[in-house]
Amino acid sequence: MGAESWLVWTPSQKRALAYAMTNFSAAVLNNVFITYYVEMAVSVSKVSEGWFLTAQVLYCIWNSINDPACGWYADNNAVKTSDGVFQRRIPRIRRGGPLWALSFLLMWFPWGNGADNPVLSGLHLIFCLVCYDGWMSYTLVNHQALMADMTTDNEERERCNMYGAACQIMGSFAVFLAGVFWDVGSLWRFQLFTVLTALTSCVGFAWTSSSQYISESSGHTSSQSPKTLAPEMPTLKQYVKQTVSHKNLWAFLGMAFLQQFSCTFSTNFFSLFLTLLVGKFLTPTQMSLLIYASFVIPHLGTIALTPVLQYASKKAVIMTLFVLRLVVGVTGLWLASSLLNLSPLSLLFVTEVSKATVDAPVLGVIHRVTGSNPDSIASGAGMKMIAADEYTNTVDDRTVGLLVAVVSASLLLCRVLIENVCRLEPLLITDLIDEDCVIHKRRHLMSSVMFGAVALFSKPAQSLAPILGYYFISRASTTQVGLWLTALSLTFLVPIFVTVLEIVVWAQYGLSGSHLDFVKTALKHDFSHDAAAFV
């Protein structure tokens, strides 16, 4: 009897699973795309540097504006129909999901070779990025808004978020399989894999859009008399004016921008820093497992944190994650600098490499962990050509092993803590949507617009992170020592500096505790409370 009751899912659990299946599809498509599209463009399509840079600039602009545009269209169009806002989300996911999968496929079937026709290969990259991000935004803006529209109950929203994390773990396995089939010299097996990947993602989209448990959910509509409510949909000018006075939203946007920068920087440079700093001591299998773990562990963390949210506020949980990341960064910096016989500040702010700042033990460590030629390391550091034994023997296996462990653990832990905050952001946005509805006495939750507005302010960080990272790395790439020390410096500098800013900004966020309870109560009953108290 007990086993039977455990196997019986409640409608709320089935609704959460149906919602989470789109998370599965998103992980299947996006993890493969972001991992291989650059290498596909550069190594297979042979896109020229000029066209690649042009595509990235256009992608940055498009990536910033299409989310708010999709959000405004979704909410503005929905309130004008008899179906209402909530019911209009589902058909958009049903249509947008397969089109997203189709645009995912376009990337892996190039129109030509850049060596023969650079214009055609450049246009192909631009077309693929625009289509992919456009349909991804169209689908995900409506899917993210669906959670806010389905229910105002914190527990059910947290369940949706937890199930989404579990489904993303399963979807992330696609990037592990993709590595098995990826072969620049023989692409047909990878192309077949991407076709199967796209078809698999369509199953998840269909599950979400056809679930009776989502369709039967009533969503949120105000029970208050229409005379006391604001008009159906504000104009764009009115909405911008209302947003300017939303204090908690601006605190969240500041945090979201910094968080997006951290997430993107960590994603772009995780494998590169591992290779540069400790590549010789990690086998290809160990490297793959670390990269896969960096995708999966954050989702496991989301599942583990969900019960904690029943007893602690989301603001407190996120602040704790920030503090833990700062502790990891500072501890890693102190340990690494101690092992290299450098001061933490000299390691944190590497400006130049010279004999005055780099002694024999440092060169010995670099030789041991990278396997680089000793003479090239010495000459690159501005040191005289000395016998390799004079510095390779200045470090023992224990020192090198500890440094490898410190660097690997710091990179992985910082990435996991960064991603854990990202996984909780949808819950924060749904709270802001609720507060916005109460403050401005709206008839409907403006869910899509809010998610789009967050993307408008945070998405530019996706382009800023790799630009700054590659800028510092390119400046130091002229010498092996400079490149290694710069990578080590950025490993600790970015999480420490950005996390301090996040802590300062996040302290200004006030939608928590009794204030959040007040918002939830107002949504369930009426909006007769003084709206100024929420600003």
C-alpha atoms as one frame of an Amber mdcrd trajectory, in Angstrom:
protein
   0.000   0.000   0.000   2.823   2.362   0.911   4.656   1.602  -2.334   1.490
   2.189  -4.352   0.889   5.563  -2.707   4.490   6.561  -3.386   4.064   5.766
  -7.069   0.864   7.816  -7.371   1.689  11.347  -8.444  -0.523  14.250  -7.472
  -1.837  16.620 -10.184   0.589  19.254  -8.876   3.546  16.903  -9.347   2.386
  15.905 -12.829   1.998  19.567 -13.724   5.532  20.283 -12.487   6.909  17.364
 -14.539   5.097  18.533 -17.663   6.493  22.034 -17.143  10.006  20.629 -16.607
  10.068  18.653 -19.852  10.741  21.855 -21.758  13.768  22.321 -19.474  14.911
  18.890 -20.653  14.542  19.918 -24.301  16.304  23.225 -23.699  19.276  21.451
 -22.087  19.470  18.933 -24.939  19.621  21.667 -27.583  21.490  24.490 -25.897
  24.290  22.533 -24.215  25.280  20.940 -27.526  24.933  24.225 -29.419  27.029
  26.421 -27.120  29.704  23.730 -26.820  30.284  23.126 -30.533  28.964  26.034
 -32.626  32.189  28.079 -32.411  34.368  25.125 -33.376  31.896  24.279 -36.142
  32.144  27.793 -37.568  35.926  28.066 -37.277  37.132  24.525 -38.011  34.475
  23.171 -40.396  32.781  26.143 -42.089  36.082  28.086 -42.077  34.356  31.380
 -41.309  36.837  34.246 -41.661  37.800  36.350 -38.655  35.998  39.412 -40.028
  32.737  37.575 -40.662  32.958  35.791 -37.308  33.356  39.111 -35.462  30.495
  40.631 -37.472  28.273  37.684 -36.593  29.098  38.024 -32.892  28.337  41.767
 -32.842  25.002  41.250 -34.607  24.247  38.335 -32.311  24.968  40.509 -29.264
  22.494  43.170 -30.445  19.844  40.650 -31.447  20.311  38.649 -28.257  19.596
  41.755 -26.165  16.479  43.009 -27.938  14.619  39.860 -28.957  13.755  38.719
 -25.407  11.905  41.916 -24.414  10.369  42.071 -27.882   9.064  38.492 -27.570
   7.872  39.184 -24.030   5.994  42.354 -24.977   4.393  40.644 -27.979   3.377
  37.623 -25.885   1.659  39.595 -23.123   0.258  42.391 -25.290  -1.213  39.984
 -27.834  -2.565  37.565 -25.232  -4.642  40.052 -23.249  -6.441  41.042 -26.458
  -7.728  37.499 -27.002 -10.504  35.625 -25.266  -8.053  32.883 -24.289  -6.225
  35.155 -21.830  -2.540  35.362 -20.992  -1.998  31.974 -19.358  -3.753  29.875
 -21.990  -1.791  31.532 -24.792   1.574  30.305 -23.475   0.966  26.669 -24.402
   0.413  26.986 -28.175   3.474  29.252 -28.394   5.609  26.530 -26.808   3.991
  23.982 -29.124   4.950  26.029 -32.205   8.180  27.608 -31.021   9.814  24.443
 -29.684  10.013  22.523 -32.990  11.121  25.684 -34.825  13.884  26.110 -32.239
  14.928  22.494 -32.870  14.924  23.135 -36.631  17.104  26.241 -36.258  19.457
  24.154 -34.073  19.923  21.775 -37.014  20.788  24.551 -39.475  24.132  25.148
 -37.768  25.484  21.676 -38.499  24.764  21.723 -42.251  26.975  24.509 -43.677
  26.164  26.162 -46.987  29.771  26.143 -48.103  33.418  26.412 -47.164  34.738
  29.787 -46.070  37.977  29.211 -47.951  36.016  29.071 -51.227  33.172  31.451
 -50.416  33.727  33.506 -47.237  30.573  35.589 -47.761  28.320  32.547 -47.936
  29.824  30.906 -44.852  29.614  34.208 -42.941  25.967  34.722 -43.885  25.237
  31.130 -42.857  26.646  31.761 -39.380  24.656  34.998 -38.980  21.455  33.354
 -40.211  21.901  30.388 -37.867  22.614  32.541 -34.786  19.672  34.857 -35.461
  17.226  32.006 -36.089  18.470  29.930 -33.167  18.369  32.724 -30.594  15.109
  34.109 -31.943  13.143  30.883 -31.617  14.870  30.019 -28.355  13.755  33.359
 -26.888  10.235  32.958 -28.271   9.904  29.538 -26.648  11.679  30.130 -23.340
  10.127  33.532 -22.578   6.694  31.904 -22.747   7.859  28.822 -20.861   9.454
  30.838 -18.050   6.339  32.985 -17.778   4.234  29.827 -17.559   5.516  29.085
 -14.053   4.436  32.503 -12.779   1.061  32.210 -14.503   0.269  28.670 -13.303
   0.350  29.464  -9.602   1.348  32.083  -7.026   2.148  29.368  -4.468   5.845
  29.363  -3.534   5.944  25.631  -2.850   4.540  24.706  -6.253   6.880  27.110
  -8.033   9.842  25.641  -6.167   8.684  22.157  -7.190   8.583  23.239 -10.842
  12.089  24.654 -10.518  13.380  21.475  -8.834  11.827  19.181 -11.449  13.286
  21.449 -14.124  16.753  20.964 -12.625  16.305  17.184 -12.623  15.225  17.215
 -16.275  18.157  19.449 -17.204  20.516  16.888 -15.667  19.100  14.274 -18.034
  19.254  16.686 -20.960  22.873  17.602 -20.202  23.905  14.040 -21.021  23.490
  15.002 -24.684  26.662  17.099 -24.569  28.577  14.085 -23.246  27.293  11.937
 -26.135  28.055  14.710 -28.617  31.738  14.409 -27.745  31.675  10.790 -28.884
  30.402  11.686 -32.363  32.193  14.988 -32.911  34.843  14.648 -35.613  35.872
  17.616 -37.726  37.208  15.355 -40.435  34.064  13.218 -40.740  30.956  15.161
 -39.780  28.162  12.872 -40.941  27.903  10.917 -37.678  27.635  14.124 -35.671
  25.027  15.458 -38.115  22.972  12.286 -37.639  23.314  12.710 -33.878  22.025
  16.306 -34.076  18.976  15.148 -36.040  18.172  12.605 -33.317  18.844  15.300
 -30.703  16.389  17.697 -32.350  13.700  14.988 -32.566  14.243  14.093 -28.905
  13.801  17.730 -27.885  10.478  17.873 -29.746   9.186  15.129 -27.454   9.774
  17.363 -24.435   8.080  20.359 -26.055   5.093  18.203 -27.005   4.861  16.814
 -23.460   4.643  20.306 -21.979   2.216  21.716 -24.525  -0.139  18.727 -24.551
  -0.329  18.049 -20.804  -3.866  18.222 -19.458  -2.501  19.127 -16.022  -1.049
  22.382 -17.351  -4.081  23.065 -19.537  -6.444  22.550 -16.606  -4.501  24.938
 -14.352  -6.533  28.062 -13.866  -3.584  30.461 -13.786  -3.776  33.820 -12.053
  -6.472  36.395 -12.578  -7.491  39.079 -10.168 -10.679  38.599  -8.166 -11.038
  42.348  -7.693 -13.651  44.483  -9.374 -12.509  45.731 -12.789 -13.225  49.314
 -11.675 -10.372  49.156  -9.147  -7.860  47.643 -11.545  -5.520  49.249 -14.032
  -6.254  48.965 -17.773  -5.657  45.606 -19.467  -2.207  46.472 -20.847  -0.082
  49.576 -20.270   1.595  51.330 -23.143   5.336  50.857 -23.510   5.931  54.388
 -22.186   3.732  53.699 -19.150   5.458  50.405 -18.424   8.938  51.957 -18.600
   7.840  54.705 -16.218   6.423  52.112 -13.817   9.593  50.025 -14.013  11.845
  52.961 -13.103  10.209  53.179  -9.671  10.438  49.413  -8.978  13.331  49.381
  -6.463  13.543  45.617  -5.954  13.583  45.030  -9.701  16.615  47.304 -10.124
  18.446  45.548  -7.302  17.736  42.235  -9.011  18.797  43.560 -12.445  22.146
  44.673 -11.036  22.705  41.244  -9.532  21.474  39.486 -12.696  23.932  41.414
 -14.899  26.877  40.502 -12.663  25.622  36.939 -12.392  25.283  36.614 -16.174
  28.842  37.885 -16.545  30.100  35.300 -14.032  28.148  32.433 -15.604  29.290
  33.254 -19.132  32.924  33.789 -18.120  32.956  30.508 -16.230  31.335  28.604
 -19.108  33.629  30.068 -21.781  36.909  29.652 -19.924  36.412  26.635 -17.662
  37.909  24.051 -20.018  40.518  26.503 -21.362  41.840  27.338 -17.902  41.905
  23.670 -16.936  43.956  22.899 -20.035  46.343  25.819 -19.583  46.880  25.456
 -15.848  46.854  21.721 -15.124  46.397  20.078 -18.517  49.340  17.689 -18.239
  48.020  16.165 -15.010  44.488  15.491 -16.288  43.675  12.700 -18.729  41.079
  13.390 -21.458  38.591  11.293 -19.469  39.207  13.276 -16.286  38.869  16.523
 -18.212  35.560  15.398 -19.735  34.238  14.311 -16.350  35.134  17.657 -14.781
  33.397  19.552 -17.592  30.346  17.282 -17.382  30.315  17.668 -13.588  30.316
  21.456 -14.000  27.042  21.118 -15.952  25.374  18.536 -13.708  26.321  19.451
 -10.129  24.548  22.855 -10.215  21.277  21.088 -11.023  21.859  18.662  -8.172
  22.475  21.695  -5.988  19.133  23.169  -7.044  17.386  19.954  -6.038  19.194
  19.946  -2.684  18.400  23.621  -2.035  14.666  23.319  -2.747  13.792  21.929
   0.735  15.976  24.642   2.293  13.757  27.294   0.680  10.894  26.073   2.872
  12.763  27.353   5.935  14.997  30.150   4.652  14.265  33.076   2.344  15.546
  33.062  -1.218  17.465  36.261  -0.485  19.301  34.618   2.435  20.081  31.450
   0.448  21.539  33.431  -2.449  23.540  35.679  -0.123  24.965  32.528   1.489
  25.995  31.224  -1.945  27.734  34.532  -2.668  29.650  34.384   0.610  30.665
  30.764  -0.043  31.952  31.681  -3.495  33.965  34.550  -2.021  35.433  32.177
   0.585  36.360  29.664  -2.139  38.020  32.377  -4.249  40.003  33.901  -1.381
  41.043  30.499   0.004  42.131  29.267  -3.428  44.108  32.455  -4.024  45.900
  32.160  -0.673  46.751  28.480  -1.182  47.956  28.937  -4.754  50.111  31.954
  -3.894  51.597  30.090  -0.921  52.512  27.097  -3.096  54.169  29.438  -5.630
  55.947  31.547  -2.979  54.170  34.666  -4.243  52.121  37.234  -2.338  48.353
  36.991  -2.991  48.232  40.548  -4.373  51.073  39.965  -6.835  49.287  36.857
  -8.118  45.883  38.542  -8.214  47.081  41.506 -10.263  49.584  40.102 -12.732
  50.687  43.000 -14.945  54.027  41.855 -16.291  56.305  38.875 -16.113  59.914
  39.480 -15.203  62.729  37.936 -13.257  61.790  40.176 -10.343  58.343  38.621
 -10.003  58.967  35.089 -11.264  61.587  33.003  -9.538  62.838  29.487 -10.212
  60.160  27.616  -8.192  57.400  29.278 -10.223  59.076  28.272 -13.481  59.494
  24.763 -12.123  55.793  24.501 -11.353  54.824  25.802 -14.806  57.119  23.242
 -16.440  55.722  20.391 -14.344  52.024  21.165 -14.829  52.138  22.131 -18.504
  54.948  19.965 -19.810  56.382  22.967 -21.699  59.995  23.077 -22.823  62.123
  24.387 -19.922  64.289  26.624 -22.123  61.250  28.292 -23.721  59.793  28.972
 -20.274  63.026  30.535 -19.028  63.498  32.708 -22.101  59.828  33.710 -22.058
  60.205  34.903 -18.483  63.176  37.066 -19.423  65.621  34.761 -17.630  68.941
  33.575 -18.907  69.131  30.159 -20.505  70.001  28.011 -17.511  70.007  24.302
 -17.005  66.511  22.945 -16.580  67.492  21.182 -13.362  68.144  24.526 -11.682
  64.417  25.178 -11.438  62.597  21.967 -12.343  64.090  20.354  -9.253  63.020
  23.215  -6.983  59.483  21.811  -6.684  58.431  18.393  -5.465  55.513  16.186
  -6.449  53.537  17.169  -3.357  53.620  20.887  -4.258  52.585  20.231  -7.840
  49.830  17.830  -6.776  48.445  20.334  -4.267  48.448  23.105  -6.873  46.590
  20.905  -9.365  43.997  20.099  -6.687  43.617  23.763  -5.641  43.160  25.011
  -9.202  40.749  22.233 -10.223  38.666  22.530  -7.047  38.549  26.339  -7.229
  37.402  26.346 -10.853  34.761  23.679 -10.257  33.409  25.024  -6.946  33.183
  28.610  -8.175  31.373  27.476 -11.328  28.946  25.319  -9.320  28.142  28.137
  -6.863  27.690  30.594  -9.734  25.321  28.263 -11.570  23.344  27.496  -8.402
  22.397  31.168  -8.157  21.405  31.182 -11.836  19.096  28.214 -11.241  17.249
  30.133  -8.493  16.752  33.291 -10.540  13.442  32.179 -12.142  11.907  31.958
  -8.654  13.061  35.505  -7.901  11.628  36.802 -11.172   8.240  35.222 -10.433
   8.218  37.042  -7.075   8.984  40.315  -8.857   6.153  39.599 -11.298   3.786
  39.173  -8.348   4.982  42.417  -6.751   4.613  44.294 -10.042   1.047  43.024
 -10.351   0.172  44.247  -6.848   1.921  47.618  -7.099   0.218  48.554 -10.358
  -3.081  46.688  -9.762  -2.855  44.728 -12.991  -5.578  42.447 -14.271  -2.969
  39.924 -15.470   0.588  39.073 -14.526   2.995  40.601 -17.058   5.195  37.536
 -16.895   6.734  37.483 -20.369   7.509  41.198 -20.302   9.293  40.852 -16.961
  11.454  37.945 -18.165  12.197  39.915 -21.336  13.158  43.030 -19.359  15.576
  40.994 -17.234  17.141  39.584 -20.405  17.467  43.086 -21.903  19.666  44.226
 -19.016  21.568  40.998 -18.359  22.237  39.605 -21.856  24.938  42.200 -22.777
  27.101  40.568 -20.098  27.157  37.430 -22.277  29.232  39.335 -24.827  31.226
  41.406 -22.328  32.588  38.352 -20.479  34.355  36.619 -23.396  35.593  39.956
 -24.805  37.311  40.903 -21.528  38.617  37.373 -20.959  40.171  37.058 -24.398
  41.564  40.595 -24.129  43.600  39.745 -21.032  44.642  36.352 -22.366  45.734
  37.737 -25.753  47.896  40.361 -24.027  49.726  37.646 -22.110  49.895  34.994
 -24.834  53.298  36.107 -26.085  55.032  34.142 -23.305  54.243  30.784 -21.711
  54.815  32.210 -18.228  52.630  35.243 -18.851  49.792  33.125 -20.249  49.930
  30.677 -17.338  50.047  33.353 -14.630  47.296  35.405 -16.291  45.008  32.370
 -16.466  45.745  31.631 -12.804  45.096  35.262 -11.849  41.748  35.366 -13.699
  40.737  32.092 -12.028  40.608  33.948  -8.696  40.264  37.615  -9.664  36.927
  37.305 -11.472  34.996  35.381  -8.775  36.420  37.523  -5.955  35.841  40.907
  -7.594  32.418  40.134  -9.092  31.146  38.421  -5.935  32.022  41.444  -3.772
  29.964  43.623  -6.130  27.093  41.128  -6.060  27.011  41.096  -2.263  26.805
  44.903  -2.173  24.052  45.028  -4.798  22.073  42.082  -3.424  21.927  43.649
   0.045  19.574  46.279  -1.469  16.966  43.660  -2.468  13.941  43.836  -0.174
  11.355  41.408  -1.575  11.692  38.859   1.209  10.174  37.816   4.532   7.056
  39.674   5.650   7.145  41.935   2.607   6.917  38.940   0.255   4.154  37.412
   2.390   2.240  40.671   2.076   2.507  40.515  -1.726   1.248  36.916  -1.817
  -1.672  37.770   0.445  -2.601  40.759  -1.700  -2.599  38.590  -4.829  -4.908
  36.043  -3.246  -7.404  38.598  -1.968  -7.360  42.147  -3.280  -5.107  45.068
  -4.061  -6.652  47.508  -1.602  -3.378  47.874   0.329  -1.301  51.001  -0.180
   0.721  50.346  -3.330   3.363  52.815  -2.268   4.471  50.372   0.422   5.778
  48.079  -2.288   7.924  50.579  -4.131
